[in-house]
Amino acid sequence: MQEEDLEYVQQIEQEVYSNPWPLVAFESCYAEDSYVLFLEGKVIGYVCLSVVLDECSIMNIAICHAQQGKGRGELLLRRVITLMQERSVRYIYLDVRVSNVPARSLYEKMGFRKIGLRKNYYNNPDEDAIVMALDCEDLKK
Ligand SMILES: CC(C)(COP(=O)(O)OP(=O)(O)OC[C@H]1O[C@@H](n2cnc3c(N)ncnc32)[C@H](O)[C@@H]1OP(=O)(O)O)[C@@H](O)C(=O)NCCC(=O)NCCS
């Protein structure tokens, strides 16, 4: 993710979330482990990661409305997993709204497992977060 991508990333963020990240949140992480997915030169999705030693947290992942349900999110997540394996990251963590069936299904398909629940973690609307984790070692079995 580069500075010039932020405008498009922010547009997608506003489009897909009821409580979008403010621009400053992207500004603080774009120089780190954040990536955009392009289709025909247009930003159609992004992922923001936090990587510390052998652990990665997926802080945000989204695909614009028009491109959802076409395998783009899976492509992006597979790329993240491969990248983390190349960097010897073992565990990948994320939080997801209980009601977010598309995202939960995607994560389960990729091998993520539920490891916990954060009560009332989200607002607008108030909702619990499911904590999920992927052990990259399991993918080698
Ligand atoms: C969650 C998200 C990233 C998935 O990306 P996507 O490109 O729409 O998903 P894909 O087309 O790659 O689908 C991959 C898998 O996800 C699951 N999935 C996707 N859409 C689904 C839906 N509407 N209902 C149920 N499962 C769904 C399925 O398991 C699917 O695999 P399948 O096609 O073999 O059934 C995307 O919907 C999105 O950006 N949502 C809004 C932001 C968001 O909720 N981010 C996650 C926050 S934790």
The ligand as an SDF file (V2000), in Angstrom:
LIG
                    3D

 48 50  0  0  0  0  0  0  0  0999 V2000
  -14.9430  -10.9880    3.5790 C   0  0  0  0  0  0  0  0  0  0  0  0
  -14.4320  -10.6270    2.1740 C   0  0  0  0  0  0  0  0  0  0  0  0
  -12.9960  -10.0970    2.2780 C   0  0  0  0  0  0  0  0  0  0  0  0
  -14.4450  -11.9030    1.3130 C   0  0  0  0  0  0  0  0  0  0  0  0
  -13.9610  -11.5770    0.0230 O   0  0  0  0  0  0  0  0  0  0  0  0
  -14.7340  -12.0620   -1.3020 P   0  0  0  0  0  0  0  0  0  0  0  0
  -13.8790  -11.7000   -2.4510 O   0  0  0  0  0  0  0  0  0  0  0  0
  -16.1130  -11.5150   -1.2700 O   0  0  0  0  0  0  0  0  0  0  0  0
  -14.7950  -13.6580   -1.0790 O   0  0  0  0  0  0  0  0  0  0  0  0
  -14.4430  -14.7610   -2.1670 P   0  0  0  0  0  0  0  0  0  0  0  0
  -15.2760  -14.5580   -3.3790 O   0  0  0  0  0  0  0  0  0  0  0  0
  -12.9690  -14.8240   -2.3410 O   0  0  0  0  0  0  0  0  0  0  0  0
  -14.9700  -16.0740   -1.4340 O   0  0  0  0  0  0  0  0  0  0  0  0
  -14.0930  -16.9660   -0.8050 C   0  0  0  0  0  0  0  0  0  0  0  0
  -14.8740  -17.7590    0.2340 C   0  0  0  0  0  0  0  0  0  0  0  0
  -15.4300  -16.8800    1.2000 O   0  0  0  0  0  0  0  0  0  0  0  0
  -16.7170  -17.3740    1.6060 C   0  0  0  0  0  0  0  0  0  0  0  0
  -17.7550  -16.4340    1.1710 N   0  0  0  0  0  0  0  0  0  0  0  0
  -17.6010  -15.3550    0.3760 C   0  0  0  0  0  0  0  0  0  0  0  0
  -18.7800  -14.7070    0.2430 N   0  0  0  0  0  0  0  0  0  0  0  0
  -19.6840  -15.4120    0.9650 C   0  0  0  0  0  0  0  0  0  0  0  0
  -21.0670  -15.2330    1.2310 C   0  0  0  0  0  0  0  0  0  0  0  0
  -21.7620  -14.2120    0.7370 N   0  0  0  0  0  0  0  0  0  0  0  0
  -21.6820  -16.1270    2.0510 N   0  0  0  0  0  0  0  0  0  0  0  0
  -21.0070  -17.1610    2.5770 C   0  0  0  0  0  0  0  0  0  0  0  0
  -19.6690  -17.3880    2.3570 N   0  0  0  0  0  0  0  0  0  0  0  0
  -19.0350  -16.5150    1.5560 C   0  0  0  0  0  0  0  0  0  0  0  0
  -16.8670  -18.7200    0.9370 C   0  0  0  0  0  0  0  0  0  0  0  0
  -16.2870  -19.6910    1.7760 O   0  0  0  0  0  0  0  0  0  0  0  0
  -16.0270  -18.5390   -0.3120 C   0  0  0  0  0  0  0  0  0  0  0  0
  -15.5810  -19.7560   -0.8410 O   0  0  0  0  0  0  0  0  0  0  0  0
  -16.4810  -20.5070   -1.9680 P   0  0  0  0  0  0  0  0  0  0  0  0
  -16.5620  -19.5560   -3.1120 O   0  0  0  0  0  0  0  0  0  0  0  0
  -15.6980  -21.7510   -2.2860 O   0  0  0  0  0  0  0  0  0  0  0  0
  -17.8230  -20.7620   -1.3420 O   0  0  0  0  0  0  0  0  0  0  0  0
  -15.3600   -9.5720    1.5000 C   0  0  0  0  0  0  0  0  0  0  0  0
  -16.6700  -10.0730    1.4460 O   0  0  0  0  0  0  0  0  0  0  0  0
  -15.3770   -8.2200    2.1760 C   0  0  0  0  0  0  0  0  0  0  0  0
  -14.5380   -7.3640    1.8780 O   0  0  0  0  0  0  0  0  0  0  0  0
  -16.3320   -7.9760    3.1000 N   0  0  0  0  0  0  0  0  0  0  0  0
  -16.4610   -6.6730    3.7440 C   0  0  0  0  0  0  0  0  0  0  0  0
  -15.3150   -6.3840    4.6850 C   0  0  0  0  0  0  0  0  0  0  0  0
  -15.1480   -7.4750    5.7110 C   0  0  0  0  0  0  0  0  0  0  0  0
  -16.1190   -7.9550    6.3000 O   0  0  0  0  0  0  0  0  0  0  0  0
  -13.8870   -7.8510    5.9680 N   0  0  0  0  0  0  0  0  0  0  0  0
  -13.5380   -8.8660    6.9510 C   0  0  0  0  0  0  0  0  0  0  0  0
  -13.4860   -8.2680    8.3020 C   0  0  0  0  0  0  0  0  0  0  0  0
  -13.0260   -9.4670    9.5370 S   0  0  0  0  0  0  0  0  0  0  0  0
  1  2  1  0
  2  3  1  0
  2  4  1  0
  2 36  1  0
  4  5  1  0
  5  6  1  0
  6  7  2  0
  6  8  1  0
  6  9  1  0
  9 10  1  0
 10 11  2  0
 10 12  1  0
 10 13  1  0
 13 14  1  0
 14 15  1  0
 15 16  1  0
 15 30  1  0
 16 17  1  0
 17 18  1  0
 17 28  1  0
 18 19  1  0
 18 27  1  0
 19 20  2  0
 20 21  1  0
 21 22  1  0
 21 27  2  0
 22 23  1  0
 22 24  2  0
 24 25  1  0
 25 26  2  0
 26 27  1  0
 28 29  1  0
 28 30  1  0
 30 31  1  0
 31 32  1  0
 32 33  2  0
 32 34  1  0
 32 35  1  0
 36 37  1  0
 36 38  1  0
 38 39  2  0
 38 40  1  0
 40 41  1  0
 41 42  1  0
 42 43  1  0
 43 44  2  0
 43 45  1  0
 45 46  1  0
 46 47  1  0
 47 48  1  0
M  END
$$$$
